[in-house]
Amino acid sequence: MSELKRVKIVVSGVVQGVFFRSTAAERANIIGAVGWAKNMPDGTVEIAAEGSGKQLDELIEWCRRGPPLARVLSVDVKWEKPTGEFDAFNIAH
């Protein structure tokens, strides 16, 4: 298996109320990444995810588009040290 990596993604634009978290979870499950997606008080969606570099790169690229109703303005990506704490991808509240 590839080396475990971790990324924090903050997506801004019209990203709340457009199924961004649920479709991010679907995409993560398809590619095999684990972590969570959460609506933030400032209107952004934050994602913490772990997986291989390829899996996370694919998730980042998906975040640049988002679901059909989203209007993504920016995607901030920060690579972090993996913790191995996740066993699935969930929607956090």
MDTraj code that builds the backbone (N, CA, C; nanometers):
import mdtraj as md
import numpy as np

residues = "MET SER GLU LEU LYS ARG VAL LYS ILE VAL VAL SER GLY VAL VAL GLN GLY VAL PHE PHE ARG SER THR ALA ALA GLU ARG ALA ASN ILE ILE GLY ALA VAL GLY TRP ALA LYS ASN MET PRO ASP GLY THR VAL GLU ILE ALA ALA GLU GLY SER GLY LYS GLN LEU ASP GLU LEU ILE GLU TRP CYS ARG ARG GLY PRO PRO LEU ALA ARG VAL LEU SER VAL ASP VAL LYS TRP GLU LYS PRO THR GLY GLU PHE ASP ALA PHE ASN ILE ALA HIS".split()
xyz = np.array([
    [0.0831, -0.1185, 0.0000],
    [0.0000, 0.0000, 0.0000],
    [0.0874, 0.1246, 0.0000],
    [0.0379, 0.2296, -0.0637],
    [0.1108, 0.3550, -0.0689],
    [0.1195, 0.4180, 0.0694],
    [0.2153, 0.5052, 0.0846],
    [0.2327, 0.5763, 0.2112],
    [0.1091, 0.6610, 0.2420],
    [0.0632, 0.6550, 0.3668],
    [-0.0534, 0.7310, 0.4105],
    [-0.0191, 0.8794, 0.4152],
    [-0.1080, 0.9610, 0.3576],
    [-0.0934, 1.1057, 0.3582],
    [-0.2217, 1.1663, 0.4139],
    [-0.2140, 1.2930, 0.4533],
    [-0.3305, 1.3632, 0.5086],
    [-0.3361, 1.5029, 0.4497],
    [-0.4583, 1.5463, 0.4221],
    [-0.4774, 1.6802, 0.3686],
    [-0.5968, 1.7460, 0.4368],
    [-0.5864, 1.8768, 0.4566],
    [-0.7003, 1.9576, 0.5002],
    [-0.7354, 2.0476, 0.3825],
    [-0.8618, 2.0437, 0.3435],
    [-0.9093, 2.1207, 0.2285],
    [-1.0184, 2.2150, 0.2777],
    [-1.0075, 2.3425, 0.2429],
    [-1.1125, 2.4391, 0.2735],
    [-1.1634, 2.4931, 0.1409],
    [-1.2924, 2.4707, 0.1165],
    [-1.3542, 2.5093, -0.0098],
    [-1.4480, 2.6267, 0.0157],
    [-1.4314, 2.7331, -0.0615],
    [-1.5190, 2.8492, -0.0453],
    [-1.5948, 2.8761, -0.1738],
    [-1.7036, 2.9517, -0.1594],
    [-1.7934, 2.9828, -0.2703],
    [-1.9341, 2.9465, -0.2273],
    [-2.0163, 2.9063, -0.3234],
    [-2.1498, 2.8545, -0.2912],
    [-2.1330, 2.7049, -0.2714],
    [-2.1023, 2.6677, -0.1461],
    [-2.0691, 2.5281, -0.1169],
    [-2.1517, 2.4687, -0.0034],
    [-2.2383, 2.5478, 0.0589],
    [-2.3283, 2.4947, 0.1610],
    [-2.4700, 2.4959, 0.1046],
    [-2.5463, 2.3917, 0.1374],
    [-2.6823, 2.3803, 0.0872],
    [-2.6901, 2.3313, -0.0557],
    [-2.5802, 2.2766, -0.1067],
    [-2.5765, 2.2280, -0.2450],
    [-2.5268, 2.0830, -0.2525],
    [-2.5346, 2.0126, -0.1391],
    [-2.4951, 1.8713, -0.1303],
    [-2.3448, 1.8500, -0.1451],
    [-2.2655, 1.9516, -0.1108],
    [-2.1207, 1.9386, -0.1241],
    [-2.0658, 1.8295, -0.0328],
    [-2.1055, 1.8306, 0.0951],
    [-2.0520, 1.7308, 0.1895],
    [-2.0903, 1.5890, 0.1497],
    [-2.2166, 1.5688, 0.1142],
    [-2.2604, 1.4324, 0.0819],
    [-2.1954, 1.3814, -0.0460],
    [-2.1797, 1.4668, -0.1450],
    [-2.1155, 1.4199, -0.2679],
    [-1.9646, 1.4067, -0.2493],
    [-1.9053, 1.4874, -0.1608],
    [-1.7635, 1.4682, -0.1277],
    [-1.7442, 1.3326, -0.0608],
    [-1.8374, 1.2967, 0.0282],
    [-1.8299, 1.1662, 0.0939],
    [-1.8448, 1.0537, -0.0080],
    [-1.9366, 1.0682, -0.1016],
    [-1.9522, 0.9671, -0.2074],
    [-1.8232, 0.9522, -0.2870],
    [-1.7644, 1.0648, -0.3263],
    [-1.6410, 1.0615, -0.4058],
    [-1.5283, 0.9970, -0.3253],
    [-1.5157, 1.0351, -0.1981],
    [-1.4105, 0.9773, -0.1133],
    [-1.4275, 0.8265, -0.1000],
    [-1.5514, 0.7830, -0.0827],
    [-1.5767, 0.6389, -0.0717],
    [-1.5425, 0.5661, -0.2005],
    [-1.5699, 0.6258, -0.3141],
    [-1.5371, 0.5649, -0.4436],
    [-1.3863, 0.5482, -0.4588],
    [-1.3108, 0.6509, -0.4193],
    [-1.1658, 0.6451, -0.4393],
    [-1.0916, 0.5803, -0.3229],
    [-1.1621, 0.5581, -0.2114],
    [-1.1015, 0.4893, -0.0979],
    [-1.0345, 0.5786, 0.0047],
    [-1.0637, 0.7085, 0.0028],
    [-1.0095, 0.7992, 0.1045],
    [-1.0999, 0.7961, 0.2276],
    [-1.0441, 0.8287, 0.3436],
    [-1.1197, 0.8324, 0.4689],
    [-1.1042, 0.9703, 0.5325],
    [-1.2010, 1.0074, 0.6180],
    [-1.1943, 1.1372, 0.6846],
    [-1.3330, 1.1922, 0.7085],
    [-1.3483, 1.3246, 0.6944],
    [-1.4778, 1.3874, 0.7145],
    [-1.4893, 1.5171, 0.6353],
    [-1.6136, 1.5609, 0.6163],
    [-1.6447, 1.6907, 0.5556],
    [-1.7416, 1.7617, 0.6484],
    [-1.7211, 1.8931, 0.6667],
    [-1.8006, 1.9673, 0.7644],
    [-1.8290, 2.1080, 0.7134],
    [-1.9546, 2.1548, 0.7319],
    [-1.9874, 2.2943, 0.7063],
    [-1.9284, 2.3789, 0.8174],
    [-1.8679, 2.4905, 0.7802],
    [-1.8086, 2.5806, 0.8785],
    [-1.8956, 2.7057, 0.8923],
    [-1.8887, 2.7731, 1.0078],
    [-1.9712, 2.8913, 1.0308],
    [-1.9495, 3.0039, 0.9290],
    [-1.8302, 3.0106, 0.8675],
    [-1.8022, 3.1183, 0.7715],
    [-1.8532, 3.0887, 0.6308],
    [-1.9270, 2.9767, 0.6128],
    [-1.9836, 2.9434, 0.4820],
    [-1.8978, 2.8524, 0.3969],
    [-1.7800, 2.8156, 0.4465],
    [-1.6939, 2.7238, 0.3728],
    [-1.7269, 2.5799, 0.4099],
    [-1.6700, 2.4872, 0.3354],
    [-1.6729, 2.3452, 0.3715],
    [-1.5287, 2.3048, 0.3968],
    [-1.5059, 2.2407, 0.5117],
    [-1.3729, 2.1912, 0.5454],
    [-1.3731, 2.0397, 0.5343],
    [-1.2668, 1.9874, 0.4762],
    [-1.2508, 1.8434, 0.4597],
    [-1.1158, 1.8033, 0.5176],
    [-1.1151, 1.7009, 0.6010],
    [-0.9911, 1.6382, 0.6470],
    [-0.9939, 1.4971, 0.5904],
    [-0.8893, 1.4598, 0.5191],
    [-0.8906, 1.3284, 0.4547],
    [-0.7528, 1.2648, 0.4600],
    [-0.7533, 1.1326, 0.4653],
    [-0.6302, 1.0547, 0.4594],
    [-0.6436, 0.9471, 0.3529],
    [-0.5322, 0.9151, 0.2928],
    [-0.5273, 0.8134, 0.1888],
    [-0.3929, 0.8222, 0.1196],
    [-0.3826, 0.7595, 0.0062],
    [-0.2595, 0.7697, -0.0725],
    [-0.2552, 0.9076, -0.1391],
    [-0.1380, 0.9460, -0.1841],
    [-0.1257, 1.0738, -0.2552],
    [-0.2175, 1.0800, -0.3761],
    [-0.2284, 0.9688, -0.4485],
    [-0.3148, 0.9648, -0.5667],
    [-0.4616, 0.9839, -0.5280],
    [-0.5046, 0.9162, -0.4218],
    [-0.6435, 0.9305, -0.3770],
    [-0.6730, 1.0742, -0.3359],
    [-0.5833, 1.1345, -0.2612],
    [-0.6064, 1.2700, -0.2133],
    [-0.5987, 1.3718, -0.3264],
    [-0.5082, 1.3512, -0.4210],
    [-0.5028, 1.4399, -0.5381],
    [-0.6349, 1.4352, -0.6140],
    [-0.6931, 1.3155, -0.6257],
    [-0.8215, 1.3019, -0.6952],
    [-0.9330, 1.3733, -0.6184],
    [-0.9313, 1.3627, -0.4854],
    [-1.0319, 1.4313, -0.4048],
    [-1.0168, 1.5834, -0.4164],
    [-0.8941, 1.6323, -0.4146],
    [-0.8694, 1.7762, -0.4306],
    [-0.9218, 1.8242, -0.5648],
    [-0.8933, 1.7501, -0.6710],
    [-0.9420, 1.7886, -0.8038],
    [-1.0945, 1.7903, -0.8081],
    [-1.1591, 1.6916, -0.7429],
    [-1.3057, 1.6920, -0.7378],
    [-1.3552, 1.8172, -0.6651],
    [-1.2877, 1.8557, -0.5556],
    [-1.3290, 1.9739, -0.4789],
    [-1.3227, 2.1014, -0.5632],
    [-1.2352, 2.1066, -0.6611],
    [-1.2255, 2.2259, -0.7472],
    [-1.3513, 2.2431, -0.8324],
    [-1.4245, 2.1344, -0.8553],
    [-1.5504, 2.1392, -0.9314],
    [-1.6701, 2.1326, -0.8387],
    [-1.6692, 2.0350, -0.7485],
    [-1.7807, 2.0132, -0.6580],
    [-1.9011, 1.9557, -0.7299],
    [-2.0136, 1.9443, -0.6585],
    [-2.1364, 1.8932, -0.7201],
    [-2.1957, 1.9985, -0.8147],
    [-2.2927, 1.9591, -0.8976],
    [-2.3464, 2.0504, -0.9998],
    [-2.3976, 2.1853, -0.9483],
    [-2.4591, 2.1906, -0.8308],
    [-2.5149, 2.3165, -0.7819],
    [-2.4118, 2.4069, -0.7141],
    [-2.2933, 2.3557, -0.6871],
    [-2.1896, 2.4349, -0.6198],
    [-2.1250, 2.5332, -0.7166],
    [-2.0761, 2.6424, -0.6611],
    [-1.9959, 2.7393, -0.7355],
    [-1.8694, 2.7616, -0.6539],
    [-1.7671, 2.6835, -0.6847],
    [-1.6430, 2.6869, -0.6086],
    [-1.5614, 2.8093, -0.6504],
    [-1.5247, 2.8914, -0.5515],
    [-1.4420, 3.0088, -0.5777],
    [-1.2955, 2.9827, -0.5460],
    [-1.2691, 2.9080, -0.4389],
    [-1.1299, 2.8767, -0.4064],
    [-1.1218, 2.7463, -0.3284],
    [-1.0063, 2.6833, -0.3407],
    [-0.9779, 2.5594, -0.2690],
    [-0.8409, 2.5762, -0.2047],
    [-0.8389, 2.5800, -0.0715],
    [-0.7140, 2.5931, 0.0033],
    [-0.6730, 2.4542, 0.0503],
    [-0.5530, 2.4134, 0.0164],
    [-0.5037, 2.2793, 0.0476],
    [-0.3838, 2.2893, 0.1407],
    [-0.3902, 2.2161, 0.2503],
    [-0.2783, 2.2126, 0.3453],
    [-0.2476, 2.0662, 0.3765],
    [-0.1250, 2.0257, 0.3462],
    [-0.0826, 1.8888, 0.3765],
    [-0.0401, 1.8822, 0.5214],
    [-0.0845, 1.7781, 0.5898],
    [-0.0560, 1.7607, 0.7318],
    [0.0011, 1.6216, 0.7562],
    [0.0480, 1.5986, 0.8777],
    [0.0993, 1.4667, 0.9147],
    [-0.0197, 1.3728, 0.9370],
    [-0.0212, 1.2557, 0.8733],
    [-0.1331, 1.1625, 0.8923],
    [-0.1375, 1.1077, 1.0344],
    [-0.2599, 1.0814, 1.0806],
    [-0.2786, 1.0284, 1.2161],
    [-0.3322, 0.8857, 1.2160],
    [-0.3925, 0.8435, 1.1056],
    [-0.4515, 0.7102, 1.0998],
    [-0.5785, 0.6968, 1.1819],
    [-0.6392, 0.8093, 1.2197],
    [-0.7551, 0.8072, 1.3090],
    [-0.8868, 0.7679, 1.2399],
    [-0.8929, 0.7719, 1.1086],
    [-1.0189, 0.7492, 1.0377],
    [-1.0293, 0.6054, 0.9887],
    [-1.1527, 0.5527, 0.9892],
    [-1.1769, 0.4219, 0.9286],
    [-1.2838, 0.4277, 0.8213],
    [-1.3398, 0.5476, 0.7984],
    [-1.4416, 0.5692, 0.6952],
    [-1.4436, 0.7189, 0.6638],
    [-1.5241, 0.7592, 0.5675],
    [-1.5426, 0.9013, 0.5389],
    [-1.6839, 0.9380, 0.5826],
    [-1.6942, 1.0382, 0.6684],
    [-1.8223, 1.0768, 0.7267],
    [-1.8514, 1.2244, 0.7087],
    [-1.9768, 1.2598, 0.7274],
    [-2.0175, 1.3999, 0.7313],
    [-2.0185, 1.4409, 0.8775],
    [-1.9378, 1.5400, 0.9102],
    [-1.9289, 1.5879, 1.0486],
    [-2.0272, 1.7030, 1.0683],
    [-2.0707, 1.7190, 1.1915],
    [-2.1646, 1.8281, 1.2252],
    [-2.1075, 1.9128, 1.3344],
])
top = md.Topology()
chain = top.add_chain()
for i, resn in enumerate(residues, 1):
    res = top.add_residue(resn, chain, resSeq=i)
    for name in ("N", "CA", "C"):
        top.add_atom(name, md.element.get_by_symbol(name[0]), res)
traj = md.Trajectory(xyz[None], top)
